[in-house]
């Protein structure tokens, strides 16, 4: 039961942060459009950078959220053939392996971007900060996939 509380708390935090990113992204786009409609000279400087950074967090928090909630794609026709649940175990293991491989392969590119000090065009934000959202999302996804695998193995017949 302790893991259920952890999952509920984690998904709560993830959903609040992702919702805030989505709200910010929508509001700033609408505000920019309205300002440009009033006067074409008015604009929000760095609009693309704000939207990209918000979208980065939104996407990479949505992945672990769906994994924590157990919203995995399942094909009903396969479930009728696999009464013992071996395909669910196989799918959970493959998900975990793919996430670990992706997680290990995103370290070097991010460190190279930090070393080169790449920045965005408008606001000059270090592009390394974008990788932090990716790292957090992949790490949470690995934890969620591992918890899903443990859950499936615990209920396996």
Residue pairs with C-beta under 8 A, 6 or more apart in sequence:
3 147
7 68
7 147
10 68
10 140
11 65
11 68
11 69
14 61
14 64
14 65
14 68
14 140
15 65
17 57
17 61
18 57
18 58
18 61
18 62
18 65
21 54
21 55
21 57
21 58
21 61
22 54
22 58
24 50
24 54
25 50
25 51
25 54
25 55
25 58
28 44
28 47
28 50
28 51
28 54
29 47
29 51
31 44
32 43
32 44
32 47
35 42
35 43
35 44
36 42
36 43
44 50
45 122
45 123
46 120
46 122
46 123
47 122
48 120
48 121
48 122
49 120
49 121
49 122
49 123
49 125
50 123
52 120
52 130
53 125
53 129
53 130
53 133
56 130
56 133
56 134
57 133
59 137
60 133
60 134
60 136
60 137
60 138
61 133
61 136
61 137
61 140
63 137
63 141
64 137
64 140
64 141
64 143
64 144
66 72
67 95
67 141
67 144
67 145
67 148
68 140
68 144
68 147
70 148
70 151
72 91
72 95
72 148
74 88
78 87
79 87
82 88
84 156
84 157
85 152
85 155
85 156
85 157
88 152
89 149
89 152
89 153
89 156
92 145
92 148
92 149
92 152
93 149
95 145
95 148
95 149
96 142
96 145
96 146
96 149
99 138
99 141
99 142
99 145
100 142
102 138
103 135
103 138
103 139
103 142
106 131
106 134
106 135
106 138
109 131
110 128
110 131
110 134
110 135
113 126
113 127
113 128
113 131
114 126
114 128
114 131
117 126
118 126
118 127
118 128
119 125
119 126
119 127
120 127
